[in-house]
Structure formats: C-alpha cells, structure tokens
Amino acid sequence: MAMDSGEIERLIKEAFPDAKVTIEDLAGDGDHYAAHVISEAFKGKSRVQQHQMVYKALQGRMGNQLHALALQTGVPA
Amino acid sequence: MSDNPAFEQIKKDVAENDVVLFMKGSPAFPQCGFSATVVQVLNHVGVKFKGVNVLESMELRQGVKEFSNWPTIPQLYVKGEFVGGCDIIREMFQTGELQTLLKEKGVDAAA
C-alpha cells in the first residue's frame, strides 16, 4: 500500500500537462504526501472541484494505495 | 447514484442536521489525525455538529465516498451540502471562509 512521489507527479502531469507540481513526502512511508498543483485547468473551479480533478487524475489510487494527500491547488498567478 | 443502502442513512443525517461530520471515531475520541483536525476546527468555531463514525460500518464508509464523489474521510456537510475534507476545512478556517459560510447558511456559531 504505497506510492512513490514520481508516480504521483507523473499521473497529475498526464492529466494537467501545463501543471506545476511539487510533491512533499510527509512521513517517508510512501503513504502520506503533500502536493501543490498549479494549473490553468482549475480556473473558475471551486476548491472541492479542483481537488476532485486531482483525485480523478490519480485514477482511484486516492484512499487506496495512497492513504493521505494533503492537497493545495490553484491557478497560475 | 447507485442505490447503496447507506445512501438513505447519509441523506437522512445531512437533511436532519445542519452540520454533519463523517469521520473516523467520534468527536470525543477521533481515531484519525485528519478527523481530529476537523473536530478541533468545528469546536474552535463553536458550531454544534453531528459526528458520524464511519468505522462502524464498511457500507457507510464506502457509501459516503460514493455519495460525495470524494475518496477520503473526514467529510463535512453543512445544510446538506458537501463542503470538503480536512485540507479544505483547515484552509477555509484559516481564511475565515468557513465562518462566513456558516453565517450565510444561518448556522449559529458561537465564535
């Protein structure tokens, strides 16, 4: 039950090619990460929608292989 | 939406209570750091809420994720509307958006 940060970044970038993604490993166990995702695709979307878009990009791993992902999303300044 | 039996229970809870927190454990004994964080925020804001322990039933634990199309627990509902999980509630609390939302929805918060 774990993922490596490279895979998380790859999946997010696949769904959001323009995204700026920074991933932080919170616990070193492959299960608890923080991710900061900046993309044009979030424009006009509520926070919940933005996070749901990222969870969709992770193709069902969220809550399964990946136990915790502290998410911060936004649009380019 | 699939006719998951847990949906009836969820719909009832969110309809009958202004603020509902589906969490792991109970408000007095949260069994997950993220659930505990949201309980602390709600207590700090001083709003009355119903805590629902999803660990009591696998059906409820999976059902609430389907119901809101949100993959993790905890999940906060205000006046029947899904507001967010731990990250969003903490961010909204820090920016004051949570307090504004509660006021707009006519939920009295002591703070």
N, CA and C atoms of all chains as a GROMACS GRO file, in nm:
protein
  564
    1MET      N    1   0.086  -0.118   0.000
    1MET     CA    2   0.000   0.000   0.000
    1MET      C    3   0.090   0.124   0.000
    2ALA      N    4   0.149   0.156  -0.110
    2ALA     CA    5   0.233   0.277  -0.108
    2ALA      C    6   0.252   0.325  -0.251
    3MET      N    7   0.294   0.448  -0.265
    3MET     CA    8   0.323   0.503  -0.398
    3MET      C    9   0.450   0.585  -0.387
    4ASP      N   10   0.522   0.603  -0.499
    4ASP     CA   11   0.638   0.693  -0.486
    4ASP      C   12   0.600   0.826  -0.550
    5SER      N   13   0.666   0.931  -0.505
    5SER     CA   14   0.626   1.067  -0.543
    5SER      C   15   0.634   1.087  -0.695
    6GLY      N   16   0.730   1.018  -0.758
    6GLY     CA   17   0.744   1.032  -0.903
    6GLY      C   18   0.618   0.989  -0.977
    7GLU      N   19   0.558   0.880  -0.924
    7GLU     CA   20   0.437   0.829  -0.991
    7GLU      C   21   0.321   0.926  -0.973
    8ILE      N   22   0.311   0.983  -0.853
    8ILE     CA   23   0.203   1.080  -0.827
    8ILE      C   24   0.217   1.196  -0.924
    9GLU      N   25   0.342   1.247  -0.934
    9GLU     CA   26   0.367   1.362  -1.021
    9GLU      C   27   0.335   1.327  -1.167
   10ARG      N   28   0.375   1.204  -1.207
   10ARG     CA   29   0.352   1.163  -1.348
   10ARG      C   30   0.203   1.162  -1.378
   11LEU      N   31   0.124   1.101  -1.287
   11LEU     CA   32  -0.021   1.091  -1.310
   11LEU      C   33  -0.085   1.230  -1.318
   12ILE      N   34  -0.044   1.319  -1.228
   12ILE     CA   35  -0.102   1.454  -1.227
   12ILE      C   36  -0.064   1.528  -1.354
   13LYS      N   37   0.061   1.514  -1.395
   13LYS     CA   38   0.106   1.586  -1.518
   13LYS      C   39   0.040   1.529  -1.642
   14GLU      N   40   0.008   1.399  -1.637
   14GLU     CA   41  -0.061   1.338  -1.752
   14GLU      C   42  -0.198   1.405  -1.771
   15ALA      N   43  -0.262   1.432  -1.656
   15ALA     CA   44  -0.396   1.491  -1.664
   15ALA      C   45  -0.389   1.642  -1.682
   16PHE      N   46  -0.283   1.704  -1.630
   16PHE     CA   47  -0.268   1.850  -1.640
   16PHE      C   48  -0.130   1.881  -1.697
   17PRO      N   49  -0.115   1.871  -1.831
   17PRO     CA   50   0.018   1.889  -1.892
   17PRO      C   51   0.085   2.022  -1.854
   18ASP      N   52   0.004   2.125  -1.828
   18ASP     CA   53   0.066   2.257  -1.800
   18ASP      C   54   0.098   2.274  -1.652
   19ALA      N   55   0.064   2.171  -1.572
   19ALA     CA   56   0.069   2.192  -1.426
   19ALA      C   57   0.210   2.208  -1.373
   20LYS      N   58   0.220   2.292  -1.269
   20LYS     CA   59   0.344   2.299  -1.189
   20LYS      C   60   0.312   2.216  -1.064
   21VAL      N   61   0.387   2.108  -1.044
   21VAL     CA   62   0.355   2.014  -0.936
   21VAL      C   63   0.473   2.004  -0.840
   22THR      N   64   0.446   2.024  -0.710
   22THR     CA   65   0.552   1.997  -0.612
   22THR      C   66   0.496   1.894  -0.513
   23ILE      N   67   0.573   1.789  -0.489
   23ILE     CA   68   0.527   1.682  -0.401
   23ILE      C   69   0.621   1.674  -0.279
   24GLU      N   70   0.563   1.661  -0.163
   24GLU     CA   71   0.645   1.651  -0.042
   24GLU      C   72   0.608   1.521   0.029
   25ASP      N   73   0.708   1.447   0.066
   25ASP     CA   74   0.683   1.320   0.137
   25ASP      C   75   0.675   1.353   0.287
   26LEU      N   76   0.556   1.335   0.344
   26LEU     CA   77   0.535   1.381   0.482
   26LEU      C   78   0.587   1.282   0.585
   27ALA      N   79   0.585   1.152   0.547
   27ALA     CA   80   0.617   1.055   0.654
   27ALA      C   81   0.723   0.955   0.611
   28GLY      N   82   0.763   0.960   0.484
   28GLY     CA   83   0.866   0.865   0.439
   28GLY      C   84   0.815   0.724   0.425
   29ASP      N   85   0.680   0.705   0.432
   29ASP     CA   86   0.628   0.569   0.423
   29ASP      C   87   0.556   0.544   0.290
   30GLY      N   88   0.565   0.641   0.200
   30GLY     CA   89   0.500   0.621   0.071
   30GLY      C   90   0.350   0.630   0.077
   31ASP      N   91   0.297   0.674   0.190
   31ASP     CA   92   0.152   0.676   0.209
   31ASP      C   93   0.098   0.815   0.242
   32HIS      N   94   0.188   0.901   0.284
   32HIS     CA   95   0.144   1.035   0.329
   32HIS      C   96   0.223   1.141   0.255
   33TYR      N   97   0.158   1.206   0.162
   33TYR     CA   98   0.225   1.310   0.083
   33TYR      C   99   0.148   1.441   0.092
   34ALA      N  100   0.218   1.550   0.060
   34ALA     CA  101   0.151   1.680   0.038
   34ALA      C  102   0.182   1.715  -0.107
   35ALA      N  103   0.084   1.768  -0.176
   35ALA     CA  104   0.108   1.807  -0.316
   35ALA      C  105   0.051   1.946  -0.340
   36HIS      N  106   0.127   2.022  -0.416
   36HIS     CA  107   0.085   2.157  -0.452
   36HIS      C  108   0.074   2.156  -0.604
   37VAL      N  109  -0.046   2.181  -0.658
   37VAL     CA  110  -0.068   2.171  -0.803
   37VAL      C  111  -0.123   2.304  -0.855
   38ILE      N  112  -0.050   2.362  -0.948
   38ILE     CA  113  -0.094   2.490  -1.009
   38ILE      C  114  -0.123   2.463  -1.155
   39SER      N  115  -0.246   2.494  -1.199
   39SER     CA  116  -0.279   2.469  -1.340
   39SER      C  117  -0.391   2.561  -1.386
   40GLU      N  118  -0.388   2.595  -1.514
   40GLU     CA  119  -0.493   2.678  -1.575
   40GLU      C  120  -0.628   2.607  -1.565
   41ALA      N  121  -0.620   2.473  -1.565
   41ALA     CA  122  -0.744   2.394  -1.569
   41ALA      C  123  -0.834   2.421  -1.449
   42PHE      N  124  -0.777   2.476  -1.341
   42PHE     CA  125  -0.857   2.498  -1.219
   42PHE      C  126  -0.936   2.628  -1.225
   43LYS      N  127  -0.908   2.708  -1.327
   43LYS     CA  128  -0.971   2.841  -1.334
   43LYS      C  129  -1.124   2.827  -1.324
   44GLY      N  130  -1.185   2.906  -1.232
   44GLY     CA  131  -1.331   2.908  -1.219
   44GLY      C  132  -1.387   2.789  -1.146
   45LYS      N  133  -1.300   2.703  -1.094
   45LYS     CA  134  -1.349   2.584  -1.023
   45LYS      C  135  -1.341   2.607  -0.872
   46SER      N  136  -1.436   2.550  -0.798
   46SER     CA  137  -1.429   2.562  -0.651
   46SER      C  138  -1.317   2.472  -0.601
   47ARG      N  139  -1.280   2.494  -0.475
   47ARG     CA  140  -1.172   2.412  -0.418
   47ARG      C  141  -1.207   2.264  -0.425
   48VAL      N  142  -1.330   2.232  -0.388
   48VAL     CA  143  -1.370   2.090  -0.389
   48VAL      C  144  -1.355   2.034  -0.530
   49GLN      N  145  -1.400   2.111  -0.629
   49GLN     CA  146  -1.388   2.062  -0.768
   49GLN      C  147  -1.243   2.045  -0.808
   50GLN      N  148  -1.159   2.141  -0.767
   50GLN     CA  149  -1.018   2.132  -0.803
   50GLN      C  150  -0.957   2.003  -0.745
   51HIS      N  151  -0.988   1.980  -0.617
   51HIS     CA  152  -0.930   1.860  -0.554
   51HIS      C  153  -0.986   1.734  -0.620
   52GLN      N  154  -1.118   1.736  -0.655
   52GLN     CA  155  -1.177   1.618  -0.719
   52GLN      C  156  -1.110   1.592  -0.854
   53MET      N  157  -1.068   1.700  -0.923
   53MET     CA  158  -1.000   1.682  -1.052
   53MET      C  159  -0.866   1.611  -1.032
   54VAL      N  160  -0.796   1.650  -0.923
   54VAL     CA  161  -0.666   1.586  -0.897
   54VAL      C  162  -0.687   1.440  -0.857
   55TYR      N  163  -0.789   1.415  -0.773
   55TYR     CA  164  -0.816   1.276  -0.733
   55TYR      C  165  -0.848   1.192  -0.856
   56LYS      N  166  -0.920   1.251  -0.951
   56LYS     CA  167  -0.954   1.176  -1.074
   56LYS      C  168  -0.826   1.142  -1.151
   57ALA      N  169  -0.733   1.238  -1.152
   57ALA     CA  170  -0.607   1.215  -1.224
   57ALA      C  171  -0.532   1.097  -1.163
   58LEU      N  172  -0.554   1.075  -1.033
   58LEU     CA  173  -0.482   0.966  -0.965
   58LEU      C  174  -0.551   0.831  -0.987
   59GLN      N  175  -0.655   0.835  -1.070
   59GLN     CA  176  -0.722   0.711  -1.117
   59GLN      C  177  -0.754   0.611  -1.004
   60GLY      N  178  -0.820   0.661  -0.901
   60GLY     CA  179  -0.870   0.570  -0.800
   60GLY      C  180  -0.769   0.529  -0.694
   61ARG      N  181  -0.648   0.580  -0.704
   61ARG     CA  182  -0.547   0.538  -0.603
   61ARG      C  183  -0.570   0.611  -0.471
   62MET      N  184  -0.634   0.728  -0.482
   62MET     CA  185  -0.654   0.809  -0.359
   62MET      C  186  -0.747   0.732  -0.265
   63GLY      N  187  -0.702   0.715  -0.143
   63GLY     CA  188  -0.784   0.642  -0.047
   63GLY      C  189  -0.758   0.492  -0.058
   64ASN      N  190  -0.680   0.450  -0.159
   64ASN     CA  191  -0.644   0.308  -0.170
   64ASN      C  192  -0.493   0.296  -0.149
   65GLN      N  193  -0.417   0.291  -0.262
   65GLN     CA  194  -0.270   0.284  -0.241
   65GLN      C  195  -0.220   0.405  -0.163
   66LEU      N  196  -0.290   0.519  -0.190
   66LEU     CA  197  -0.242   0.643  -0.129
   66LEU      C  198  -0.335   0.681  -0.013
   67HIS      N  199  -0.281   0.674   0.108
   67HIS     CA  200  -0.369   0.696   0.224
   67HIS      C  201  -0.398   0.844   0.245
   68ALA      N  202  -0.294   0.926   0.232
   68ALA     CA  203  -0.317   1.067   0.262
   68ALA      C  204  -0.243   1.156   0.163
   69LEU      N  205  -0.315   1.253   0.108
   69LEU     CA  206  -0.253   1.350   0.018
   69LEU      C  207  -0.304   1.487   0.056
   70ALA      N  208  -0.221   1.563   0.126
   70ALA     CA  209  -0.261   1.699   0.165
   70ALA      C  210  -0.250   1.785   0.040
   71LEU      N  211  -0.364   1.828  -0.011
   71LEU     CA  212  -0.366   1.894  -0.141
   71LEU      C  213  -0.379   2.045  -0.130
   72GLN      N  214  -0.301   2.116  -0.211
   72GLN     CA  215  -0.321   2.260  -0.229
   72GLN      C  216  -0.323   2.284  -0.379
   73THR      N  217  -0.431   2.344  -0.428
   73THR     CA  218  -0.442   2.365  -0.572
   73THR      C  219  -0.463   2.514  -0.601
   74GLY      N  220  -0.432   2.555  -0.720
   74GLY     CA  221  -0.452   2.696  -0.757
   74GLY      C  222  -0.424   2.719  -0.903
   75VAL      N  223  -0.451   2.842  -0.947
   75VAL     CA  224  -0.425   2.879  -1.087
   75VAL      C  225  -0.299   2.964  -1.091
   76PRO      N  226  -0.228   2.962  -1.205
   76PRO     CA  227  -0.106   3.041  -1.216
   76PRO      C  228  -0.136   3.188  -1.186
   77ALA      N  229  -0.045   3.255  -1.119
   77ALA     CA  230  -0.070   3.396  -1.078
   77ALA      C  231  -0.081   3.487  -1.201
   78MET      N  232  -2.692   0.783  -0.915
   78MET     CA  233  -2.625   0.735  -0.794
   78MET      C  234  -2.676   0.593  -0.764
   79SER      N  235  -2.582   0.504  -0.730
   79SER     CA  236  -2.620   0.363  -0.708
   79SER      C  237  -2.708   0.358  -0.583
   80ASP      N  238  -2.797   0.258  -0.577
   80ASP     CA  239  -2.889   0.257  -0.461
   80ASP      C  240  -2.821   0.184  -0.345
   81ASN      N  241  -2.711   0.244  -0.303
   81ASN     CA  242  -2.637   0.190  -0.188
   81ASN      C  243  -2.722   0.215  -0.063
   82PRO      N  244  -2.752   0.110   0.016
   82PRO     CA  245  -2.839   0.129   0.133
   82PRO      C  246  -2.788   0.238   0.225
   83ALA      N  247  -2.657   0.260   0.223
   83ALA     CA  248  -2.602   0.362   0.315
   83ALA      C  249  -2.648   0.501   0.272
   84PHE      N  250  -2.684   0.516   0.144
   84PHE     CA  251  -2.723   0.650   0.094
   84PHE      C  252  -2.842   0.702   0.173
   85GLU      N  253  -2.937   0.610   0.205
   85GLU     CA  254  -3.057   0.658   0.278
   85GLU      C  255  -3.014   0.717   0.412
   86GLN      N  256  -2.925   0.645   0.479
   86GLN     CA  257  -2.878   0.690   0.610
   86GLN      C  258  -2.804   0.825   0.596
   87ILE      N  259  -2.723   0.837   0.493
   87ILE     CA  260  -2.646   0.961   0.473
   87ILE      C  261  -2.741   1.077   0.445
   88LYS      N  262  -2.835   1.051   0.353
   88LYS     CA  263  -2.930   1.158   0.317
   88LYS      C  264  -3.005   1.205   0.441
   89LYS      N  265  -3.044   1.107   0.526
   89LYS     CA  266  -3.121   1.140   0.648
   89LYS      C  267  -3.035   1.227   0.740
   90ASP      N  268  -2.911   1.185   0.763
   90ASP     CA  269  -2.821   1.259   0.853
   90ASP      C  270  -2.800   1.402   0.805
   91VAL      N  271  -2.771   1.418   0.675
   91VAL     CA  272  -2.738   1.553   0.626
   91VAL      C  273  -2.863   1.640   0.615
   92ALA      N  274  -2.980   1.574   0.608
   92ALA     CA  275  -3.103   1.654   0.599
   92ALA      C  276  -3.146   1.699   0.738
   93GLU      N  277  -3.123   1.611   0.836
   93GLU     CA  278  -3.176   1.640   0.970
   93GLU      C  279  -3.081   1.721   1.059
   94ASN      N  280  -2.958   1.735   1.014
   94ASN     CA  281  -2.862   1.809   1.096
   94ASN      C  282  -2.796   1.920   1.015
   95ASP      N  283  -2.786   2.039   1.070
   95ASP     CA  284  -2.725   2.150   0.997
   95ASP      C  285  -2.582   2.116   0.956
   96VAL      N  286  -2.507   2.062   1.054
   96VAL     CA  287  -2.364   2.034   1.027
   96VAL      C  288  -2.338   1.887   1.063
   97VAL      N  289  -2.287   1.811   0.965
   97VAL     CA  290  -2.259   1.668   0.988
   97VAL      C  291  -2.114   1.640   0.948
   98LEU      N  292  -2.042   1.571   1.037
   98LEU     CA  293  -1.905   1.534   1.005
   98LEU      C  294  -1.894   1.382   1.002
   99PHE      N  295  -1.876   1.327   0.881
   99PHE     CA  296  -1.850   1.183   0.869
   99PHE      C  297  -1.701   1.168   0.898
  100MET      N  298  -1.670   1.091   1.001
  100MET     CA  299  -1.531   1.086   1.048
  100MET      C  300  -1.495   0.946   1.094
  101LYS      N  301  -1.365   0.929   1.124
  101LYS     CA  302  -1.319   0.803   1.184
  101LYS      C  303  -1.312   0.826   1.334
  102GLY      N  304  -1.394   0.750   1.406
  102GLY     CA  305  -1.402   0.768   1.551
  102GLY      C  306  -1.516   0.862   1.583
  103SER      N  307  -1.514   0.916   1.705
  103SER     CA  308  -1.622   1.008   1.745
  103SER      C  309  -1.558   1.142   1.783
  104PRO      N  310  -1.642   1.248   1.791
  104PRO     CA  311  -1.586   1.380   1.828
  104PRO      C  312  -1.504   1.374   1.957
  105ALA      N  313  -1.553   1.292   2.052
  105ALA     CA  314  -1.480   1.283   2.180
  105ALA      C  315  -1.353   1.199   2.161
  106PHE      N  316  -1.360   1.096   2.074
  106PHE     CA  317  -1.243   1.008   2.054
  106PHE      C  318  -1.215   0.990   1.904
  107PRO      N  319  -1.161   1.094   1.840
  107PRO     CA  320  -1.128   1.078   1.698
  107PRO      C  321  -1.018   0.973   1.682
  108GLN      N  322  -1.029   0.891   1.578
  108GLN     CA  323  -0.930   0.784   1.560
  108GLN      C  324  -0.846   0.806   1.435
  109CYS      N  325  -0.832   0.936   1.398
  109CYS     CA  326  -0.751   0.965   1.279
  109CYS      C  327  -0.715   1.111   1.289
  110GLY      N  328  -0.591   1.143   1.256
  110GLY     CA  329  -0.542   1.281   1.273
  110GLY      C  330  -0.623   1.381   1.193
  111PHE      N  331  -0.662   1.341   1.072
  111PHE     CA  332  -0.736   1.435   0.987
  111PHE      C  333  -0.874   1.460   1.044
  112SER      N  334  -0.938   1.353   1.093
  112SER     CA  335  -1.072   1.370   1.155
  112SER      C  336  -1.058   1.457   1.279
  113ALA      N  337  -0.954   1.434   1.358
  113ALA     CA  338  -0.935   1.512   1.481
  113ALA      C  339  -0.917   1.660   1.448
  114THR      N  340  -0.846   1.688   1.337
  114THR     CA  341  -0.822   1.828   1.298
  114THR      C  342  -0.954   1.898   1.270
  115VAL      N  343  -1.042   1.832   1.198
  115VAL     CA  344  -1.170   1.897   1.163
  115VAL      C  345  -1.255   1.915   1.289
  116VAL      N  346  -1.251   1.816   1.380
  116VAL     CA  347  -1.326   1.829   1.506
  116VAL      C  348  -1.276   1.952   1.581
  117GLN      N  349  -1.142   1.968   1.587
  117GLN     CA  350  -1.085   2.085   1.657
  117GLN      C  351  -1.133   2.216   1.592
  118VAL      N  352  -1.134   2.220   1.458
  118VAL     CA  353  -1.177   2.343   1.388
  118VAL      C  354  -1.323   2.373   1.424
  119LEU      N  355  -1.408   2.270   1.419
  119LEU     CA  356  -1.551   2.292   1.447
  119LEU      C  357  -1.571   2.336   1.592
  120ASN      N  358  -1.496   2.275   1.684
  120ASN     CA  359  -1.507   2.316   1.825
  120ASN      C  360  -1.458   2.459   1.842
  121HIS      N  361  -1.350   2.491   1.770
  121HIS     CA  362  -1.293   2.626   1.782
  121HIS      C  363  -1.393   2.730   1.729
  122VAL      N  364  -1.458   2.696   1.619
  122VAL     CA  365  -1.556   2.790   1.561
  122VAL      C  366  -1.683   2.792   1.648
  123GLY      N  367  -1.698   2.686   1.730
  123GLY     CA  368  -1.810   2.683   1.826
  123GLY      C  369  -1.942   2.646   1.764
  124VAL      N  370  -1.935   2.560   1.660
  124VAL     CA  371  -2.060   2.521   1.594
  124VAL      C  372  -2.100   2.381   1.639
  125LYS      N  373  -2.231   2.363   1.663
  125LYS     CA  374  -2.280   2.231   1.703
  125LYS      C  375  -2.279   2.141   1.578
  126PHE      N  376  -2.235   2.017   1.591
  126PHE     CA  377  -2.235   1.929   1.473
  126PHE      C  378  -2.260   1.786   1.517
  127LYS      N  379  -2.308   1.706   1.420
  127LYS     CA  380  -2.328   1.563   1.447
  127LYS      C  381  -2.208   1.487   1.392
  128GLY      N  382  -2.141   1.410   1.476
  128GLY     CA  383  -2.028   1.328   1.431
  128GLY      C  384  -2.080   1.190   1.396
  129VAL      N  385  -2.048   1.140   1.278
  129VAL     CA  386  -2.091   1.004   1.237
  129VAL      C  387  -1.964   0.921   1.218
  130ASN      N  388  -1.954   0.812   1.295
  130ASN     CA  389  -1.832   0.730   1.290
  130ASN      C  390  -1.844   0.628   1.177
  131VAL      N  391  -1.769   0.651   1.069
  131VAL     CA  392  -1.782   0.561   0.953
  131VAL      C  393  -1.716   0.427   0.978
  132LEU      N  394  -1.638   0.418   1.085
  132LEU     CA  395  -1.571   0.290   1.112
  132LEU      C  396  -1.671   0.183   1.159
  133GLU      N  397  -1.790   0.231   1.196
  133GLU     CA  398  -1.891   0.136   1.246
  133GLU      C  399  -1.952   0.052   1.135
  134SER      N  400  -1.938   0.097   1.010
  134SER     CA  401  -1.997   0.016   0.901
  134SER      C  402  -1.922   0.040   0.772
  135MET      N  403  -1.875  -0.069   0.714
  135MET     CA  404  -1.798  -0.062   0.588
  135MET      C  405  -1.886  -0.003   0.478
  136GLU      N  406  -2.017  -0.037   0.486
  136GLU     CA  407  -2.110   0.014   0.384
  136GLU      C  408  -2.114   0.167   0.389
  137LEU      N  409  -2.120   0.220   0.513
  137LEU     CA  410  -2.126   0.366   0.530
  137LEU      C  411  -1.993   0.428   0.487
  138ARG      N  412  -1.884   0.360   0.524
  138ARG     CA  413  -1.750   0.413   0.493
  138ARG      C  414  -1.730   0.423   0.342
  139GLN      N  415  -1.776   0.323   0.268
  139GLN     CA  416  -1.764   0.329   0.121
  139GLN      C  417  -1.874   0.419   0.063
  140GLY      N  418  -1.995   0.407   0.122
  140GLY     CA  419  -2.111   0.480   0.069
  140GLY      C  420  -2.090   0.631   0.070
  141VAL      N  421  -2.030   0.683   0.177
  141VAL     CA  422  -2.015   0.829   0.188
  141VAL      C  423  -1.915   0.878   0.082
  142LYS      N  424  -1.820   0.792   0.046
  142LYS     CA  425  -1.723   0.832  -0.058
  142LYS      C  426  -1.792   0.839  -0.194
  143GLU      N  427  -1.884   0.745  -0.218
  143GLU     CA  428  -1.957   0.747  -0.345
  143GLU      C  429  -2.054   0.864  -0.349
  144PHE      N  430  -2.120   0.885  -0.233
  144PHE     CA  431  -2.225   0.987  -0.223
  144PHE      C  432  -2.172   1.126  -0.261
  145SER      N  433  -2.048   1.153  -0.214
  145SER     CA  434  -1.994   1.288  -0.237
  145SER      C  435  -1.890   1.290  -0.348
  146ASN      N  436  -1.860   1.172  -0.403
  146ASN     CA  437  -1.752   1.160  -0.503
  146ASN      C  438  -1.623   1.219  -0.447
  147TRP      N  439  -1.596   1.176  -0.320
  147TRP     CA  440  -1.474   1.224  -0.251
  147TRP      C  441  -1.409   1.103  -0.188
  148PRO      N  442  -1.282   1.076  -0.216
  148PRO     CA  443  -1.223   0.946  -0.182
  148PRO      C  444  -1.179   0.926  -0.039
  149THR      N  445  -1.186   1.031   0.043
  149THR     CA  446  -1.128   1.014   0.176
  149THR      C  447  -1.225   1.058   0.285
  150ILE      N  448  -1.190   1.020   0.406
  150ILE     CA  449  -1.263   1.062   0.526
  150ILE      C  450  -1.166   1.148   0.604
  151PRO      N  451  -1.202   1.256   0.672
  151PRO     CA  452  -1.338   1.301   0.705
  151PRO      C  453  -1.404   1.378   0.592
  152GLN      N  454  -1.534   1.392   0.605
  152GLN     CA  455  -1.612   1.473   0.510
  152GLN      C  456  -1.711   1.558   0.588
  153LEU      N  457  -1.712   1.690   0.557
  153LEU     CA  458  -1.801   1.781   0.629
  153LEU      C  459  -1.917   1.825   0.539
  154TYR      N  460  -2.037   1.819   0.595
  154TYR     CA  461  -2.157   1.866   0.525
  154TYR      C  462  -2.219   1.980   0.605
  155VAL      N  463  -2.256   2.087   0.536
  155VAL     CA  464  -2.329   2.198   0.601
  155VAL      C  465  -2.459   2.217   0.524
  156LYS      N  466  -2.569   2.206   0.598
  156LYS     CA  467  -2.704   2.221   0.538
  156LYS      C  468  -2.716   2.129   0.414
  157GLY      N  469  -2.672   2.005   0.430
  157GLY     CA  470  -2.691   1.907   0.325
  157GLY      C  471  -2.592   1.917   0.211
  158GLU      N  472  -2.499   2.012   0.218
  158GLU     CA  473  -2.406   2.031   0.107
  158GLU      C  474  -2.266   1.988   0.146
  159PHE      N  475  -2.199   1.910   0.061
  159PHE     CA  476  -2.063   1.866   0.091
  159PHE      C  477  -1.968   1.986   0.081
  160VAL      N  478  -1.894   2.013   0.189
  160VAL     CA  479  -1.806   2.130   0.191
  160VAL      C  480  -1.663   2.091   0.160
  161GLY      N  481  -1.616   1.981   0.220
  161GLY     CA  482  -1.480   1.937   0.189
  161GLY      C  483  -1.424   1.842   0.292
  162GLY      N  484  -1.296   1.806   0.268
  162GLY     CA  485  -1.226   1.721   0.363
  162GLY      C  486  -1.136   1.806   0.450
  163CYS      N  487  -1.041   1.741   0.515
  163CYS     CA  488  -0.957   1.808   0.615
  163CYS      C  489  -0.882   1.928   0.556
  164ASP      N  490  -0.817   1.911   0.441
  164ASP     CA  491  -0.738   2.021   0.384
  164ASP      C  492  -0.825   2.144   0.361
  165ILE      N  493  -0.940   2.120   0.297
  165ILE     CA  494  -1.026   2.233   0.258
  165ILE      C  495  -1.082   2.301   0.383
  166ILE      N  496  -1.123   2.221   0.483
  166ILE     CA  497  -1.182   2.282   0.603
  166ILE      C  498  -1.076   2.364   0.676
  167ARG      N  499  -0.954   2.309   0.684
  167ARG     CA  500  -0.848   2.383   0.754
  167ARG      C  501  -0.817   2.514   0.680
  168GLU      N  502  -0.810   2.506   0.545
  168GLU     CA  503  -0.780   2.625   0.464
  168GLU      C  504  -0.893   2.728   0.481
  169MET      N  505  -1.018   2.680   0.476
  169MET     CA  506  -1.134   2.772   0.488
  169MET      C  507  -1.137   2.835   0.626
  170PHE      N  508  -1.095   2.758   0.727
  170PHE     CA  509  -1.092   2.813   0.863
  170PHE      C  510  -0.989   2.924   0.872
  171GLN      N  511  -0.871   2.898   0.815
  171GLN     CA  512  -0.762   2.996   0.824
  171GLN      C  513  -0.797   3.125   0.750
  172THR      N  514  -0.873   3.112   0.640
  172THR     CA  515  -0.906   3.232   0.562
  172THR      C  516  -1.037   3.295   0.612
  173GLY      N  517  -1.107   3.227   0.706
  173GLY     CA  518  -1.232   3.283   0.758
  173GLY      C  519  -1.352   3.245   0.671
  174GLU      N  520  -1.326   3.171   0.560
  174GLU     CA  521  -1.437   3.134   0.469
  174GLU      C  522  -1.537   3.043   0.538
  175LEU      N  523  -1.485   2.956   0.631
  175LEU     CA  524  -1.575   2.861   0.697
  175LEU      C  525  -1.675   2.938   0.783
  176GLN      N  526  -1.624   3.034   0.858
  176GLN     CA  527  -1.713   3.115   0.945
  176GLN      C  528  -1.816   3.188   0.859
  177THR      N  529  -1.772   3.242   0.744
  177THR     CA  530  -1.864   3.314   0.654
  177THR      C  531  -1.971   3.220   0.603
  178LEU      N  532  -1.927   3.101   0.560
  178LEU     CA  533  -2.022   3.002   0.505
  178LEU      C  534  -2.128   2.968   0.609
  179LEU      N  535  -2.086   2.944   0.732
  179LEU     CA  536  -2.181   2.907   0.838
  179LEU      C  537  -2.282   3.020   0.859
  180LYS      N  538  -2.230   3.142   0.861
  180LYS     CA  539  -2.320   3.258   0.881
  180LYS      C  540  -2.421   3.267   0.767
  181GLU      N  541  -2.368   3.254   0.643
  181GLU     CA  542  -2.455   3.263   0.524
  181GLU      C  543  -2.564   3.156   0.528
  182LYS      N  544  -2.527   3.038   0.581
  182LYS     CA  545  -2.625   2.928   0.581
  182LYS      C  546  -2.715   2.934   0.705
  183GLY      N  547  -2.692   3.040   0.786
  183GLY     CA  548  -2.778   3.055   0.904
  183GLY      C  549  -2.752   2.954   1.012
  184VAL      N  550  -2.625   2.907   1.017
  184VAL     CA  551  -2.590   2.811   1.124
  184VAL      C  552  -2.522   2.893   1.234
  185ASP      N  553  -2.578   2.891   1.357
  185ASP     CA  554  -2.516   2.980   1.456
  185ASP      C  555  -2.389   2.918   1.512
  186ALA      N  556  -2.284   2.999   1.506
  186ALA     CA  557  -2.154   2.956   1.559
  186ALA      C  558  -2.118   3.057   1.668
  187ALA      N  559  -2.074   3.003   1.782
  187ALA     CA  560  -2.051   3.091   1.898
  187ALA      C  561  -1.940   3.191   1.868
  188ALA      N  562  -1.838   3.146   1.790
  188ALA     CA  563  -1.718   3.233   1.773
  188ALA      C  564  -1.754   3.362   1.701
   0.00000   0.00000   0.00000
